[in-house]
Amino acid sequence: MGSPKKSAEKSVLSLKAWTIICLLLICAAAVILRGIVVYKLYPLEYKKEIVSSSAEYSLDKYMVCAVIYTESHFNDNAKSAKGAVGLMQIMPETGEWAAGKMGLEGYTASMLYEPETNIAIGCWYLNYLQSMFGDDMRKVLAAYNAGPANVKDWTESDGTLKEIPYKETQQYLERVLRYYEIYKGLYKDF
């Protein structure tokens, strides 16, 4: 039989081992839960449609995700108080105009609730704004929110957008840029 001293040492070692194992399991669970919470907070739905339309219109897919998240939190049935609808919160008039320019036959305003159509029109419009304002994403995003005429008015004589007089548009721009970094960090491989 072993001595009582050795049994006590063995018990202490077993207790330490179990404590370490429990702590490791708790840490692993916390990391997994954090991941679940983060991905739940920043969902990524309609990947195929985002990848397809962003590639077709030469856009950064993470920027498209950030716009969608800012506009609707990936709610394809979203409707704003001003009447903008769908994932990318497109005004029906803008949707009709863009659909005509895109050659979408049989277009109706209700199609803005269809993710594929909404993302395609939203990406086309972002590309249109990019052709107007170049690679200055601040101007493009501000124009997406407040309209291109306003951004042209706000643009300094040297062509830069130094100040945005609409607080809503300034906050919108800040949110999209913040979410862009989040989506780029979370979804590296999509």
Backbone hydrogen bonds, N-H to C=O, Kabsch-Sander energy under -0.5 kcal/mol:
donor,donor_aa,acceptor,acceptor_aa,energy
7,S,3,S,-2.1
8,A,4,P,-2.2
9,E,5,K,-2.2
10,K,6,K,-2.6
11,S,7,S,-2.1
12,V,8,A,-2.3
13,L,9,E,-2.5
14,S,10,K,-2.7
15,L,11,S,-2.6
16,K,12,V,-2.5
17,A,13,L,-2.8
18,W,14,S,-2.7
19,T,15,L,-2.3
20,I,16,K,-2.6
21,I,17,A,-2.7
22,C,18,W,-2.7
23,L,19,T,-2.5
24,L,20,I,-2.6
25,L,21,I,-2.4
26,I,22,C,-2.6
27,C,23,L,-2.5
28,A,24,L,-2.6
29,A,25,L,-2.6
30,A,26,I,-2.4
31,V,27,C,-2.3
32,I,28,A,-2.5
33,L,29,A,-3.0
34,R,30,A,-2.6
35,G,31,V,-2.3
36,I,32,I,-2.4
37,V,33,L,-2.8
38,V,34,R,-3.0
39,Y,35,G,-2.6
40,K,36,I,-1.9
41,L,37,V,-2.6
42,Y,38,V,-2.2
50,I,46,Y,-2.4
51,V,47,K,-3.2
52,S,48,K,-2.5
53,S,49,E,-2.5
54,S,50,I,-2.6
55,A,51,V,-1.9
56,E,52,S,-2.5
57,Y,53,S,-2.1
58,S,55,A,-1.3
59,L,54,S,-3.4
61,K,59,L,-0.6
63,M,60,D,-0.7
64,V,60,D,-1.9
65,C,61,K,-2.1
66,A,62,Y,-2.2
67,V,63,M,-2.4
68,I,64,V,-2.6
69,Y,65,C,-2.9
70,T,66,A,-2.4
71,E,67,V,-3.0
72,S,68,I,-3.0
73,H,68,I,-0.9
73,H,69,Y,-1.2
74,F,68,I,-0.8
75,N,72,S,-0.9
76,D,74,F,-0.8
78,A,75,N,-1.7
80,S,84,A,-2.8
83,G,80,S,-1.2
85,V,90,I,-2.2
86,G,78,A,-2.3
89,Q,86,G,-1.3
90,I,85,V,-2.4
95,G,91,M,-2.8
96,E,92,P,-2.5
97,W,93,E,-2.4
98,A,94,T,-3.1
99,A,95,G,-2.7
100,G,96,E,-1.9
101,K,97,W,-2.0
102,M,98,A,-2.5
103,G,99,A,-1.1
104,L,99,A,-2.6
105,E,103,G,-0.8
107,Y,104,L,-0.9
111,M,108,T,-1.8
112,L,109,A,-1.8
113,Y,110,S,-1.6
114,E,111,M,-1.6
118,N,114,E,-3.0
119,I,115,P,-2.8
120,A,116,E,-2.0
121,I,117,T,-2.8
122,G,118,N,-2.9
123,C,119,I,-2.8
124,W,120,A,-2.5
125,Y,121,I,-2.7
126,L,122,G,-2.3
127,N,123,C,-2.5
128,Y,124,W,-2.5
129,L,125,Y,-2.6
130,Q,126,L,-2.2
131,S,127,N,-2.2
132,M,128,Y,-1.2
133,F,129,L,-2.6
134,G,130,Q,-1.8
136,D,133,F,-1.1
137,M,135,D,-1.5
139,K,136,D,-0.6
140,V,136,D,-2.2
141,L,137,M,-2.9
142,A,138,R,-2.3
143,A,139,K,-2.7
144,Y,140,V,-2.1
145,N,141,L,-1.7
146,A,142,A,-3.3
147,G,143,A,-2.0
151,V,147,G,-1.7
152,K,148,P,-2.4
153,D,149,A,-2.0
154,W,150,N,-2.2
155,T,151,V,-1.3
156,E,160,T,-3.1
159,G,156,E,-2.4
162,K,160,T,-1.0
167,K,165,P,-0.7
170,Q,166,Y,-2.3
171,Q,167,K,-2.7
172,Y,168,E,-2.3
173,L,169,T,-2.7
174,E,170,Q,-2.1
175,R,171,Q,-2.5
176,V,172,Y,-2.8
177,L,173,L,-2.3
178,R,174,E,-2.0
179,Y,175,R,-3.1
180,Y,176,V,-2.4
181,E,177,L,-1.5
182,I,178,R,-1.8
183,Y,179,Y,-3.1
184,K,180,Y,-2.4
185,G,181,E,-1.9
186,L,182,I,-2.7
187,Y,183,Y,-2.4
190,F,187,Y,-1.1
